[in-house]
Amino acid sequence: SQQGEEDPQALSIQEGENATMNCSYKTSINNLQWYRQNSGRGLVHLILIRSNEREKHSGRLRVTLDTSKKSSSLLITASRAADTASYFCATEPTGNTPLVFGKGTRLSVIA
Amino acid sequence: DTAVSQTPKYLVTQMGNDKSIKCEQNLGHDTMYWYKQDSKKFLKIMFSYNNKELIINETVPNRFSPKSPDKAHLNLHINSLELGDSAVYFCASSHSGSSYEQYFGPGTRLTVT
């Protein structure tokens, strides 16, 4: 069953601006992951945050996790045209169940 | 060097035919997956194999049959193709256990006419 829900569904920004995407989920999780998918390509893992972590950074990416609200956010700072892609959150529910992906946020960065 | 590869990249076929998609990973992972991504980009897991053994089989018609000849390969055979099978199919792999990222193949776009 679908667990993650990204918000917004689509986001269009100017190059250099920051992009924030949110993900909400329903059940207890071991971790939450963010993936990027360029048009016509496979998904690429960006970052993983465990349930006992609140914030994580990787380059221009910043991920937060609030388990009490069952939500996460992905912030991309100083966006570039090459960041144009769909971004998916994926939750690993507790209980040895597979990753559950949301429907994604389509990010367009305009040069 | 491609980590997770799939063949073919595109597959156009008629209803009722049988087709196969192949997947190979050279990452030394022991778990492999098949996902289906529909036209609305919703990605749903179909199967998961760990060390050649089926561990997850979501609600998928039995026309879909995965086969894992070894840990590095997971093929997907589809019988009696239907229009609704049109989608992009992704293979992925990872280490087993919790909190491991998955590596995805480039996808196979299946079009059933």
Backbone of each chain as ProteinMPNN parsed JSONL, in Angstrom:
{"seq_chain_A": "SQQGEEDPQALSIQEGENATMNCSYKTSINNLQWYRQNSGRGLVHLILIRSNEREKHSGRLRVTLDTSKKSSSLLITASRAADTASYFCATEPTGNTPLVFGKGTRLSVIA", "coords_chain_A": {"N_chain_A": [[0.848, -1.185, 0.0], [0.404, 2.285, -0.628], [2.545, 4.586, 0.914], [4.26, 6.894, 1.29], [3.727, 10.343, 0.671], [4.36, 12.877, -1.445], [4.824, 16.403, -1.438], [5.077, 19.581, -2.867], [3.228, 18.351, -5.783], [4.34, 19.268, -8.087], [6.959, 21.573, -8.83], [8.305, 24.662, -9.638], [11.128, 26.566, -10.136], [13.529, 29.297, -10.105], [16.884, 29.18, -11.256], [19.39, 28.959, -8.771], [17.721, 29.542, -6.646], [16.273, 28.108, -3.646], [14.931, 24.815, -3.211], [12.227, 23.174, -1.785], [10.906, 20.148, -0.741], [8.323, 18.078, 0.483], [7.448, 15.208, 2.472], [5.067, 12.944, 3.549], [4.12, 10.282, 5.708], [2.681, 7.13, 6.861], [3.032, 4.999, 8.716], [5.077, 3.432, 11.333], [8.595, 3.66, 10.905], [11.797, 2.347, 9.769], [13.687, 3.758, 8.38], [13.981, 6.582, 6.161], [14.187, 7.4, 2.778], [15.49, 9.374, 0.108], [15.144, 9.713, -3.364], [16.226, 10.469, -6.704], [14.929, 10.948, -9.969], [15.777, 11.263, -13.181], [14.38, 12.293, -16.311], [13.235, 9.555, -18.133], [15.055, 7.825, -17.038], [16.562, 5.573, -14.575], [15.981, 5.396, -10.976], [17.945, 7.251, -8.657], [19.738, 6.982, -5.723], [19.735, 9.388, -3.149], [19.928, 10.21, -0.396], [19.806, 8.862, 2.904], [17.944, 8.718, 5.864], [17.859, 7.789, 9.173], [15.448, 6.516, 11.544], [16.044, 7.444, 14.056], [17.357, 9.744, 13.658], [17.417, 13.288, 13.08], [18.17, 15.223, 11.314], [20.002, 15.553, 8.293], [22.818, 16.043, 6.174], [24.007, 16.4, 2.84], [26.185, 17.516, 0.708], [24.618, 19.89, -1.284], [22.201, 19.146, -0.325], [19.699, 18.89, 2.16], [18.156, 17.074, 4.593], [15.355, 16.583, 6.647], [13.755, 14.927, 9.374], [10.812, 14.211, 11.012], [9.568, 12.245, 13.221], [7.43, 12.268, 14.93], [5.498, 13.707, 13.646], [5.41, 12.255, 11.419], [6.743, 12.967, 9.015], [8.884, 14.302, 6.443], [11.397, 16.423, 5.028], [12.973, 17.606, 2.076], [15.542, 19.636, 1.203], [16.934, 21.468, -1.35], [19.616, 23.39, -1.916], [20.623, 26.449, -3.539], [19.82, 25.907, -6.291], [20.276, 24.219, -9.452], [20.051, 24.051, -13.046], [20.5, 21.43, -13.739], [19.414, 20.047, -11.658], [16.842, 19.559, -12.255], [14.316, 17.251, -12.201], [12.452, 14.342, -11.092], [11.61, 13.83, -7.722], [11.623, 11.425, -5.234], [10.312, 10.223, -2.177], [10.996, 7.483, -0.056], [9.904, 5.093, 2.14], [11.014, 2.843, 4.647], [9.207, 0.646, 6.169], [8.807, -0.53, 9.58], [9.342, -3.942, 10.536], [10.396, -5.603, 8.577], [9.531, -5.123, 5.903], [9.097, -4.152, 2.446], [10.621, -1.267, 0.778], [8.567, 1.607, 0.393], [7.394, 3.676, -2.026], [6.64, 7.125, -2.672], [4.617, 9.269, -4.797], [6.122, 11.197, -5.919], [7.783, 14.381, -6.529], [7.806, 16.703, -9.058], [10.419, 18.561, -10.088], [11.304, 21.542, -11.569], [13.923, 23.422, -12.696], [14.645, 26.538, -13.717], [16.776, 28.042, -15.966]], "CA_chain_A": [[0.0, 0.0, 0.0], [1.196, 3.497, -0.744], [2.791, 5.181, 2.22], [4.765, 8.252, 1.203], [3.03, 11.3, -0.181], [5.176, 14.077, -1.58], [4.125, 17.671, -1.618], [3.991, 19.598, -3.862], [3.371, 17.408, -6.891], [5.236, 19.901, -9.058], [7.585, 22.784, -8.304], [9.113, 25.313, -10.659], [11.882, 27.652, -9.504], [14.634, 29.855, -10.879], [18.215, 28.726, -10.875], [19.932, 29.714, -7.64], [16.773, 29.501, -5.53], [16.194, 26.842, -2.907], [13.734, 24.007, -3.468], [11.842, 22.353, -0.637], [9.875, 19.144, -1.004], [7.903, 17.43, 1.716], [6.959, 13.837, 2.359], [4.363, 12.461, 4.74], [3.92, 8.84, 5.674], [1.6, 6.734, 7.764], [3.331, 4.006, 9.746], [6.424, 3.497, 11.899], [9.598, 3.357, 9.888], [13.202, 2.184, 10.138], [14.395, 4.867, 7.752], [13.335, 7.235, 5.03], [15.2, 7.665, 1.762], [15.116, 10.222, -1.021], [15.705, 9.314, -4.647], [15.999, 11.353, -7.837], [14.75, 10.28, -11.244], [15.788, 12.1, -14.364], [13.422, 11.826, -17.31], [13.645, 8.401, -18.914], [16.157, 7.1, -16.39], [16.253, 4.908, -13.314], [16.102, 6.205, -9.762], [19.271, 7.344, -8.06], [19.649, 7.253, -4.294], [20.348, 10.648, -2.731], [20.254, 10.304, 1.018], [19.022, 8.024, 3.805], [17.914, 9.201, 7.232], [17.301, 6.762, 10.032], [14.338, 6.999, 12.379], [16.545, 8.115, 15.262], [18.045, 10.965, 13.23], [16.491, 14.399, 12.844], [18.615, 16.034, 10.19], [21.181, 15.021, 7.624], [23.26, 16.882, 5.067], [24.896, 15.822, 1.836], [26.4, 18.552, -0.303], [23.561, 20.918, -1.277], [20.965, 18.538, 0.154], [19.457, 18.827, 3.598], [16.945, 16.299, 4.863], [14.906, 16.535, 8.03], [12.787, 13.885, 9.669], [10.036, 14.408, 12.239], [8.8, 10.998, 13.36], [6.181, 12.527, 15.651], [4.553, 14.177, 12.635], [5.524, 11.345, 10.281], [7.019, 13.777, 7.833], [10.275, 14.59, 6.108], [11.546, 17.427, 3.985], [14.229, 17.629, 1.323], [15.879, 20.984, 0.759], [18.057, 21.583, -2.269], [20.017, 24.797, -1.89], [21.298, 26.991, -4.732], [19.467, 24.93, -7.323], [20.864, 24.327, -10.792], [19.202, 23.461, -14.083], [20.713, 19.979, -13.72], [18.607, 19.447, -10.59], [15.524, 19.258, -12.816], [14.086, 15.812, -12.108], [11.428, 13.985, -10.114], [12.195, 13.427, -6.455], [10.748, 10.498, -4.54], [10.682, 9.717, -0.867], [10.711, 6.062, 0.111], [9.986, 4.715, 3.551], [11.192, 1.433, 4.987], [8.417, 0.423, 7.383], [9.317, -1.529, 10.504], [8.761, -5.259, 10.312], [10.972, -6.305, 7.42], [8.703, -4.95, 4.705], [9.898, -3.462, 1.437], [10.504, 0.174, 0.604], [7.333, 2.088, -0.218], [7.68, 4.954, -2.673], [5.581, 8.07, -2.945], [4.38, 9.559, -6.207], [7.177, 12.075, -6.393], [7.637, 15.804, -6.825], [8.532, 17.079, -10.288], [11.103, 19.835, -9.904], [11.856, 22.184, -12.765], [14.782, 24.555, -12.371], [14.738, 27.317, -14.953], [18.032, 28.794, -16.034]], "C_chain_A": [[0.881, 1.231, 0.0], [1.352, 4.135, 0.613], [3.207, 6.622, 2.088], [3.938, 9.101, 0.26], [3.887, 12.539, -0.246], [4.298, 15.289, -1.848], [5.179, 18.754, -1.844], [4.189, 18.524, -4.928], [4.336, 17.955, -7.924], [5.721, 21.228, -8.495], [8.474, 23.368, -9.389], [9.806, 26.516, -10.036], [12.957, 28.158, -10.46], [15.952, 29.283, -10.366], [18.761, 29.605, -9.745], [19.005, 29.738, -6.432], [16.86, 28.141, -4.829], [14.879, 26.143, -3.232], [13.467, 23.143, -2.241], [10.705, 21.428, -1.022], [9.572, 18.426, 0.296], [7.355, 16.042, 1.446], [6.258, 13.487, 3.656], [4.126, 10.973, 4.581], [3.023, 8.419, 6.819], [2.011, 5.825, 8.919], [4.726, 4.22, 10.33], [7.444, 3.042, 10.869], [10.964, 3.085, 10.514], [14.021, 3.352, 9.604], [13.565, 5.445, 6.632], [14.438, 7.622, 4.056], [14.627, 8.601, 0.703], [15.873, 9.763, -2.255], [15.379, 10.378, -5.688], [15.84, 10.512, -9.098], [14.754, 11.317, -12.349], [14.881, 11.467, -15.412], [13.982, 10.652, -18.101], [14.755, 7.57, -18.307], [15.668, 6.374, -15.142], [16.421, 5.848, -12.131], [17.52, 6.142, -9.226], [19.115, 7.736, -6.601], [20.385, 8.543, -3.955], [20.815, 10.593, -1.285], [19.306, 9.404, 1.814], [19.08, 8.624, 5.198], [17.204, 8.165, 8.087], [16.259, 7.359, 10.983], [14.802, 7.717, 13.636], [17.353, 9.374, 14.927], [17.023, 12.044, 12.919], [16.873, 15.224, 11.626], [19.87, 15.409, 9.605], [21.514, 15.898, 6.437], [24.107, 16.057, 4.112], [25.05, 16.844, 0.731], [25.35, 19.647, -0.194], [22.217, 20.384, -0.772], [20.895, 18.578, 1.674], [18.126, 18.111, 3.798], [16.632, 16.383, 6.349], [13.866, 15.433, 8.174], [12.13, 14.191, 11.006], [9.138, 13.191, 12.402], [7.496, 11.224, 14.113], [5.097, 13.004, 14.687], [4.538, 13.269, 11.407], [5.726, 12.145, 8.997], [8.513, 14.015, 7.678], [10.292, 15.708, 5.085], [12.921, 17.286, 3.353], [14.426, 19.053, 0.827], [17.079, 20.9, -0.168], [18.413, 23.06, -2.332], [20.704, 25.169, -3.201], [21.062, 26.088, -5.939], [20.095, 25.271, -8.67], [19.911, 23.696, -11.79], [19.312, 21.936, -14.072], [19.955, 19.285, -12.598], [17.2, 19.121, -11.068], [15.331, 17.753, -12.9], [12.844, 15.594, -11.246], [12.123, 13.453, -8.875], [11.174, 12.601, -5.674], [11.248, 10.261, -3.123], [10.257, 8.253, -0.801], [10.885, 5.725, 1.581], [10.193, 3.212, 3.676], [10.411, 1.204, 6.271], [9.106, -0.589, 8.309], [8.676, -2.877, 10.192], [9.204, -5.932, 9.033], [10.053, -6.268, 6.205], [9.462, -4.066, 3.718], [9.709, -1.948, 1.458], [9.183, 0.509, -0.066], [7.595, 3.494, -0.74], [6.432, 5.812, -2.769], [5.473, 8.322, -4.433], [5.36, 10.568, -6.766], [6.776, 13.522, -6.554], [8.447, 16.098, -8.077], [9.101, 18.474, -10.096], [11.642, 20.321, -11.244], [12.659, 23.392, -12.324], [15.071, 25.294, -13.671], [15.984, 28.184, -14.914], [17.792, 30.266, -16.364]], "O_chain_A": [[1.976, 1.221, 0.562], [0.393, 4.216, 1.381], [2.594, 7.5, 2.696], [3.507, 8.649, -0.801], [4.123, 13.19, 0.772], [3.201, 15.198, -2.399], [6.12, 18.833, -1.054], [5.227, 17.863, -4.955], [5.066, 17.198, -8.564], [4.995, 21.918, -7.779], [9.29, 22.666, -9.985], [9.148, 27.39, -9.472], [13.253, 27.534, -11.479], [16.092, 28.951, -9.189], [18.612, 30.827, -9.762], [19.464, 29.936, -5.306], [17.433, 27.18, -5.342], [13.859, 26.782, -3.489], [14.363, 22.472, -1.727], [9.682, 21.857, -1.556], [10.464, 18.195, 1.111], [6.869, 15.739, 0.356], [6.797, 13.711, 4.74], [3.955, 10.467, 3.472], [2.642, 9.24, 7.653], [1.403, 5.874, 9.988], [5.469, 5.089, 9.872], [7.179, 2.149, 10.065], [11.256, 3.526, 11.626], [14.918, 3.864, 10.272], [12.567, 4.86, 6.212], [15.494, 8.11, 4.459], [13.423, 8.607, 0.446], [17.067, 9.466, -2.206], [14.386, 11.095, -5.572], [16.521, 9.502, -9.278], [13.849, 12.146, -12.443], [14.647, 10.258, -15.4], [15.07, 10.74, -18.67], [15.332, 6.711, -18.973], [14.526, 6.536, -14.713], [16.938, 6.957, -12.271], [18.2, 5.121, -9.327], [18.435, 8.711, -6.283], [21.507, 8.77, -4.409], [21.971, 10.897, -0.988], [18.15, 9.214, 1.437], [20.155, 9.001, 5.666], [16.1, 7.722, 7.771], [16.214, 8.572, 11.186], [14.057, 8.504, 14.22], [17.954, 9.989, 15.808], [15.892, 11.744, 12.538], [16.023, 15.843, 10.987], [20.685, 14.819, 10.314], [20.626, 16.433, 5.773], [24.824, 15.143, 4.518], [24.151, 17.019, -0.092], [25.202, 20.265, 0.86], [21.215, 21.098, -0.793], [21.879, 18.338, 2.374], [17.103, 18.504, 3.238], [17.518, 16.27, 7.196], [13.19, 15.063, 7.214], [12.811, 14.405, 12.009], [8.071, 13.114, 11.792], [6.551, 10.452, 13.952], [3.914, 12.734, 14.894], [3.761, 13.479, 10.475], [4.975, 12.009, 8.031], [9.287, 13.943, 8.633], [9.317, 15.916, 4.362], [13.892, 16.902, 4.003], [13.581, 19.602, 0.12], [18.112, 20.331, 0.185], [17.601, 23.883, -2.755], [21.285, 24.323, -3.879], [22.009, 25.57, -6.53], [20.398, 26.424, -8.978], [19.055, 22.894, -11.415], [18.342, 21.235, -14.359], [19.861, 18.057, -12.586], [16.443, 18.468, -10.35], [16.084, 17.059, -13.583], [12.26, 16.548, -10.732], [13.105, 12.716, -8.968], [10.03, 13.012, -5.48], [12.448, 10.116, -2.891], [9.274, 7.849, -1.422], [11.91, 6.045, 2.183], [9.629, 2.421, 2.921], [10.896, 1.532, 7.354], [9.901, -1.409, 7.851], [7.577, -2.929, 9.641], [8.471, -6.741, 8.465], [9.835, -7.292, 5.557], [10.362, -3.322, 4.108], [8.776, -1.423, 2.065], [8.729, -0.196, -0.968], [7.972, 4.39, 0.016], [5.32, 5.308, -2.925], [6.147, 7.676, -5.235], [5.415, 10.769, -7.98], [5.598, 13.852, -6.696], [9.634, 15.778, -8.146], [8.36, 19.447, -9.96], [12.344, 19.599, -11.951], [12.135, 24.283, -11.656], [15.664, 24.744, -14.599], [16.216, 28.945, -13.975], [18.744, 31.041, -16.46]]}, "seq_chain_B": "DTAVSQTPKYLVTQMGNDKSIKCEQNLGHDTMYWYKQDSKKFLKIMFSYNNKELIINETVPNRFSPKSPDKAHLNLHINSLELGDSAVYFCASSHSGSSYEQYFGPGTRLTVT", "coords_chain_B": {"N_chain_B": [[31.26, 1.377, -16.069], [28.364, -0.467, -15.928], [26.166, -0.701, -13.219], [23.658, -1.84, -12.522], [21.975, -3.472, -14.927], [19.588, -3.657, -17.573], [17.765, -5.468, -20.01], [15.448, -5.762, -22.684], [15.764, -2.187, -23.466], [13.589, -0.956, -24.564], [10.409, -2.271, -25.35], [8.079, -3.373, -27.491], [5.047, -4.846, -28.065], [2.424, -7.162, -28.938], [-0.88, -7.669, -27.608], [-1.436, -10.598, -25.716], [0.915, -11.849, -26.294], [4.011, -13.42, -25.078], [6.662, -12.286, -23.097], [10.045, -11.512, -22.056], [12.088, -9.853, -19.629], [15.371, -8.982, -18.868], [17.667, -8.802, -16.134], [20.645, -7.724, -14.623], [23.107, -7.461, -12.101], [26.189, -6.09, -10.999], [27.168, -5.571, -8.52], [27.573, -7.124, -6.362], [25.473, -7.502, -4.657], [22.949, -9.117, -2.615], [20.254, -9.074, -2.79], [17.522, -8.564, -4.93], [15.168, -6.731, -6.96], [11.983, -6.204, -8.559], [10.242, -3.524, -9.96], [7.279, -1.737, -10.881], [6.489, 1.048, -12.798], [3.953, 3.242, -13.31], [2.019, 5.218, -15.682], [1.574, 7.526, -14.304], [3.774, 7.862, -12.842], [3.898, 6.459, -10.495], [5.553, 4.284, -8.399], [5.774, 0.921, -7.836], [6.48, -1.909, -5.877], [7.035, -5.18, -7.134], [8.238, -7.755, -6.922], [10.639, -9.351, -4.747], [13.816, -10.728, -4.362], [16.014, -12.682, -2.428], [19.194, -13.885, -2.264], [18.577, -15.666, -4.381], [16.124, -16.595, -3.578], [12.618, -16.203, -3.415], [11.268, -13.538, -1.641], [9.438, -11.52, -1.358], [6.297, -11.064, -2.705], [4.26, -9.157, -4.104], [0.835, -8.149, -4.691], [0.431, -9.352, -7.554], [-0.484, -10.28, -10.826], [-0.521, -13.784, -11.681], [0.512, -14.123, -14.151], [2.888, -12.937, -14.297], [6.128, -13.933, -13.832], [8.909, -14.194, -11.928], [12.387, -15.029, -12.242], [15.306, -16.255, -10.831], [18.33, -17.079, -11.648], [20.825, -16.917, -10.475], [22.55, -15.055, -7.873], [23.16, -12.665, -9.077], [21.423, -12.15, -11.084], [18.11, -11.412, -12.116], [15.343, -12.217, -13.692], [12.392, -11.31, -15.525], [9.476, -12.746, -16.52], [6.697, -12.467, -18.6], [3.53, -13.586, -19.214], [0.923, -13.848, -21.683], [0.369, -11.056, -22.386], [-1.216, -7.979, -21.484], [-3.073, -4.942, -22.201], [-2.962, -3.269, -19.984], [-0.547, -3.861, -18.882], [1.318, -2.245, -19.873], [3.941, -0.148, -19.14], [6.74, 1.204, -17.28], [9.311, -0.872, -16.341], [11.353, -1.496, -13.637], [14.391, -2.801, -12.524], [16.126, -3.464, -9.515], [18.725, -3.463, -7.011], [20.179, -4.423, -3.846], [22.021, -4.589, -0.708], [21.154, -7.095, 1.682], [18.939, -6.819, 4.522], [18.344, -4.095, 6.847], [18.038, -0.599, 6.095], [19.583, -0.11, 3.757], [20.566, 1.379, 0.731], [18.954, 1.31, -2.469], [19.91, 0.292, -5.723], [19.14, 1.222, -8.928], [18.2, -0.076, -12.134], [18.196, 1.087, -15.603], [15.65, 0.874, -16.564], [12.9, -0.643, -18.362], [10.883, 0.08, -20.955], [7.784, -0.963, -21.541], [5.456, -1.504, -24.003], [2.278, -2.4, -24.784], [0.301, -3.325, -27.415]], "CA_chain_B": [[30.721, 0.047, -15.831], [26.984, -0.395, -15.49], [25.997, -1.445, -11.983], [22.454, -2.629, -12.728], [21.611, -3.343, -16.336], [18.362, -4.325, -17.999], [17.54, -5.577, -21.452], [15.775, -4.612, -23.532], [15.376, -0.889, -22.946], [12.235, -0.744, -25.066], [9.769, -3.512, -25.764], [6.746, -3.139, -28.03], [4.522, -6.155, -28.41], [0.966, -7.213, -29.041], [-1.626, -8.378, -26.564], [-1.445, -12.043, -25.792], [2.275, -12.403, -26.426], [4.824, -13.658, -23.897], [7.944, -11.604, -23.228], [10.929, -11.529, -20.889], [13.018, -8.753, -19.392], [16.495, -9.501, -18.104], [18.343, -7.857, -15.245], [21.912, -8.202, -14.063], [23.83, -6.476, -11.286], [27.578, -6.471, -10.727], [27.524, -4.887, -7.273], [27.742, -8.093, -5.284], [24.308, -7.489, -3.771], [22.267, -10.409, -2.514], [18.82, -8.867, -2.913], [17.129, -7.903, -6.171], [13.766, -6.337, -6.959], [11.315, -5.682, -9.746], [9.247, -2.496, -9.719], [6.5, -1.268, -12.023], [6.158, 2.474, -12.707], [2.871, 3.495, -14.259], [2.083, 6.476, -16.445], [1.547, 8.64, -13.347], [5.076, 7.811, -12.156], [3.814, 5.743, -9.229], [6.474, 3.156, -8.411], [5.277, -0.101, -6.925], [7.278, -3.129, -5.901], [6.357, -6.392, -7.581], [8.902, -8.928, -6.362], [11.953, -9.198, -4.175], [14.535, -11.986, -4.206], [17.221, -12.634, -1.615], [19.969, -15.107, -2.512], [17.814, -16.486, -5.342], [14.856, -17.038, -3.018], [11.561, -15.196, -3.418], [10.884, -13.135, -0.296], [8.277, -10.634, -1.452], [5.509, -11.197, -3.917], [3.094, -8.312, -3.899], [-0.337, -8.575, -5.456], [0.772, -9.281, -8.969], [-1.083, -11.435, -11.526], [0.432, -14.89, -11.835], [1.108, -14.075, -15.491], [4.242, -12.432, -14.098], [6.913, -14.925, -13.109], [10.322, -13.869, -11.826], [13.3, -16.177, -12.161], [16.638, -15.824, -10.422], [19.265, -18.193, -11.828], [21.886, -16.739, -9.494], [22.352, -13.816, -7.106], [23.408, -11.472, -9.885], [20.428, -12.04, -12.155], [16.687, -11.582, -11.816], [14.612, -11.99, -14.933], [10.937, -11.214, -15.369], [8.757, -13.281, -17.667], [5.286, -12.078, -18.563], [2.697, -14.352, -20.142], [-0.38, -13.321, -22.106], [0.425, -9.628, -22.105], [-2.45, -7.198, -21.571], [-2.833, -3.513, -22.399], [-2.636, -2.664, -18.69], [0.828, -4.163, -18.488], [2.167, -1.173, -20.407], [4.535, 0.596, -18.026], [8.196, 1.061, -17.235], [9.688, -1.856, -15.333], [12.7, -1.259, -13.126], [15.086, -3.756, -11.675], [16.976, -2.807, -8.524], [19.409, -4.396, -6.12], [20.721, -3.855, -2.607], [22.401, -5.561, 0.297], [19.997, -7.492, 2.481], [18.881, -6.18, 5.832], [17.685, -2.795, 6.936], [18.75, 0.665, 5.887], [20.494, -0.101, 2.631], [20.002, 2.017, -0.448], [18.754, 0.456, -3.623], [20.481, 0.749, -6.987], [18.163, 0.93, -9.961], [18.565, -0.154, -13.537], [17.688, 2.189, -16.426], [14.242, 0.687, -16.882], [12.434, -1.207, -19.632], [9.562, 0.624, -21.284], [6.975, -1.981, -22.217], [4.224, -1.004, -24.625], [1.456, -3.487, -25.303], [-0.682, -2.753, -28.361]], "C_chain_B": [[29.322, 0.156, -15.254], [26.798, -1.258, -14.258], [24.803, -2.389, -12.08], [22.013, -2.407, -14.177], [20.359, -4.149, -16.629], [18.338, -4.391, -19.507], [16.186, -6.229, -21.692], [15.398, -3.292, -22.865], [13.951, -0.534, -23.377], [11.692, -2.081, -25.563], [8.354, -3.175, -26.205], [6.231, -4.471, -28.526], [3.005, -6.117, -28.423], [0.368, -7.971, -27.862], [-1.563, -9.879, -26.801], [-0.07, -12.674, -25.926], [2.915, -12.641, -25.066], [6.175, -12.981, -24.115], [8.742, -11.713, -21.921], [11.788, -10.284, -20.846], [14.132, -9.307, -18.503], [17.137, -8.41, -17.266], [19.587, -8.506, -14.678], [22.525, -7.094, -13.224], [25.227, -7.008, -10.974], [28.094, -5.814, -9.451], [27.766, -5.845, -6.119], [26.594, -8.098, -4.288], [23.636, -8.851, -3.73], [20.743, -10.28, -2.605], [18.522, -8.087, -4.187], [15.62, -7.734, -6.201], [13.282, -6.059, -8.388], [10.242, -4.696, -9.292], [8.512, -2.198, -11.015], [6.188, 0.217, -11.793], [5.113, 2.792, -13.768], [3.008, 4.877, -14.887], [2.058, 7.701, -15.538], [2.792, 8.645, -12.468], [5.021, 7.117, -10.8], [4.632, 4.46, -9.326], [6.025, 2.137, -7.381], [6.111, -1.357, -7.031], [6.424, -4.304, -6.346], [6.928, -7.618, -6.864], [10.217, -8.515, -5.711], [12.562, -10.582, -3.992], [15.762, -11.746, -3.339], [17.957, -13.959, -1.783], [19.174, -16.133, -3.33], [16.478, -16.984, -4.804], [13.847, -15.901, -3.006], [11.189, -14.839, -1.986], [9.695, -12.197, -0.289], [7.595, -10.879, -2.785], [4.23, -10.404, -3.676], [1.956, -8.801, -4.793], [-0.1, -8.341, -6.934], [0.124, -10.474, -9.654], [-0.059, -12.543, -11.736], [0.913, -15.036, -13.266], [2.553, -13.566, -15.42], [5.015, -13.471, -13.287], [8.384, -14.513, -13.115], [11.158, -15.142, -11.767], [14.681, -15.654, -11.834], [17.599, -16.991, -10.552], [20.46, -18.128, -10.89], [21.704, -15.369, -8.839], [22.47, -12.561, -7.949], [22.35, -11.236, -10.951], [19.02, -12.242, -11.62], [15.915, -11.204, -13.06], [13.119, -11.988, -14.655], [10.278, -11.714, -16.653], [7.276, -12.94, -17.521], [4.535, -12.854, -19.633], [1.439, -13.556, -20.507], [-0.511, -11.833, -21.812], [-0.898, -8.936, -22.372], [-2.094, -5.713, -21.727], [-2.372, -2.839, -21.102], [-1.241, -2.972, -18.189], [1.795, -3.105, -19.002], [2.636, -0.285, -19.259], [6.044, 0.566, -18.214], [8.527, 0.127, -16.079], [11.144, -1.628, -14.948], [13.17, -2.431, -12.294], [15.95, -2.961, -10.702], [17.67, -3.867, -7.687], [19.909, -3.659, -4.88], [21.324, -4.971, -1.771], [21.142, -5.944, 1.065], [20.065, -6.82, 3.845], [18.291, -4.795, 5.743], [18.643, -1.671, 6.576], [19.843, 0.597, 4.836], [19.817, 0.561, 1.439], [19.861, 1.005, -1.564], [19.36, 1.124, -4.856], [19.556, 0.281, -8.102], [18.805, 0.789, -11.337], [17.917, 0.98, -14.312], [16.23, 2.043, -16.812], [14.014, 0.054, -18.251], [11.03, -0.676, -19.883], [8.815, -0.4, -22.121], [5.7, -1.339, -22.736], [3.494, -2.181, -25.231], [0.357, -2.884, -26.178], [-1.784, -3.763, -28.691]], "O_chain_B": [[29.114, 0.79, -14.22], [27.218, -2.415, -14.24], [24.907, -3.575, -11.768], [21.718, -1.283, -14.583], [20.107, -5.185, -16.014], [18.825, -3.493, -20.195], [15.815, -7.157, -20.974], [14.774, -3.293, -21.804], [13.209, 0.109, -22.635], [12.421, -2.903, -26.118], [7.529, -2.744, -25.4], [6.892, -5.149, -29.312], [2.389, -5.152, -27.972], [1.023, -8.79, -27.218], [-1.629, -10.355, -27.934], [0.1, -13.872, -25.703], [2.444, -12.144, -24.042], [6.762, -13.089, -25.191], [8.193, -11.967, -20.849], [12.167, -9.731, -21.879], [13.875, -10.004, -17.521], [17.147, -7.239, -17.647], [19.585, -9.678, -14.304], [22.468, -5.922, -13.596], [25.421, -8.197, -10.721], [29.285, -5.536, -9.313], [28.124, -5.42, -5.021], [26.728, -8.64, -3.191], [23.732, -9.638, -4.672], [20.029, -11.278, -2.505], [19.173, -7.087, -4.489], [14.883, -8.484, -5.561], [14.061, -5.73, -9.283], [9.453, -4.972, -8.388], [9.051, -2.382, -12.107], [5.688, 0.598, -10.734], [5.353, 2.632, -14.965], [3.978, 5.597, -14.652], [2.47, 8.787, -15.946], [2.847, 9.356, -11.465], [5.984, 7.175, -10.035], [4.425, 3.65, -10.229], [5.909, 2.449, -6.196], [6.417, -1.821, -8.129], [5.251, -4.413, -5.987], [6.19, -8.41, -6.279], [10.821, -7.499, -6.055], [11.894, -11.501, -3.519], [16.46, -10.743, -3.49], [17.415, -15.023, -1.483], [19.121, -17.315, -2.99], [15.77, -17.717, -5.494], [14.174, -14.773, -2.635], [10.836, -15.716, -1.198], [9.004, -12.1, 0.726], [8.227, -10.899, -3.841], [3.256, -10.912, -3.122], [2.114, -9.755, -5.555], [-0.393, -7.276, -7.478], [0.173, -11.582, -9.119], [1.125, -12.275, -11.943], [1.648, -15.974, -13.574], [3.333, -13.741, -16.356], [4.603, -13.841, -12.188], [9.027, -14.484, -14.164], [10.7, -16.188, -11.306], [15.173, -14.725, -12.475], [17.677, -17.819, -9.645], [21.042, -19.157, -10.546], [20.806, -14.613, -9.211], [21.944, -11.511, -7.583], [22.385, -10.22, -11.645], [18.768, -13.115, -10.789], [15.838, -10.034, -13.436], [12.646, -12.582, -13.685], [10.501, -11.168, -17.734], [6.687, -13.106, -16.453], [4.87, -12.784, -20.816], [0.967, -12.714, -19.743], [-1.402, -11.412, -21.074], [-1.605, -9.245, -23.331], [-0.977, -5.289, -21.429], [-1.51, -1.96, -21.116], [-0.797, -2.411, -17.188], [2.961, -3.078, -18.606], [1.828, 0.258, -18.505], [6.558, -0.013, -19.171], [8.06, 0.332, -14.958], [12.035, -1.573, -15.795], [12.433, -2.974, -11.471], [16.449, -1.89, -11.049], [17.253, -5.025, -7.659], [20.042, -2.435, -4.875], [21.16, -6.151, -2.081], [20.172, -5.187, 1.087], [21.111, -6.321, 4.261], [17.801, -4.376, 4.694], [19.86, -1.774, 6.727], [20.911, 1.183, 5.007], [18.637, 0.328, 1.175], [20.551, -0.013, -1.6], [19.325, 2.345, -5.007], [19.232, -0.903, -8.205], [19.801, 1.438, -11.656], [17.16, 1.762, -13.737], [15.63, 2.984, -17.333], [14.823, 0.198, -19.168], [10.105, -0.948, -19.119], [9.175, -0.666, -23.267], [4.958, -0.707, -21.984], [4.03, -2.88, -26.092], [-0.416, -2.038, -25.728], [-2.69, -3.456, -29.466]]}, "name": "protein", "num_of_chains": 2, "seq": "SQQGEEDPQALSIQEGENATMNCSYKTSINNLQWYRQNSGRGLVHLILIRSNEREKHSGRLRVTLDTSKKSSSLLITASRAADTASYFCATEPTGNTPLVFGKGTRLSVIADTAVSQTPKYLVTQMGNDKSIKCEQNLGHDTMYWYKQDSKKFLKIMFSYNNKELIINETVPNRFSPKSPDKAHLNLHINSLELGDSAVYFCASSHSGSSYEQYFGPGTRLTVT"}
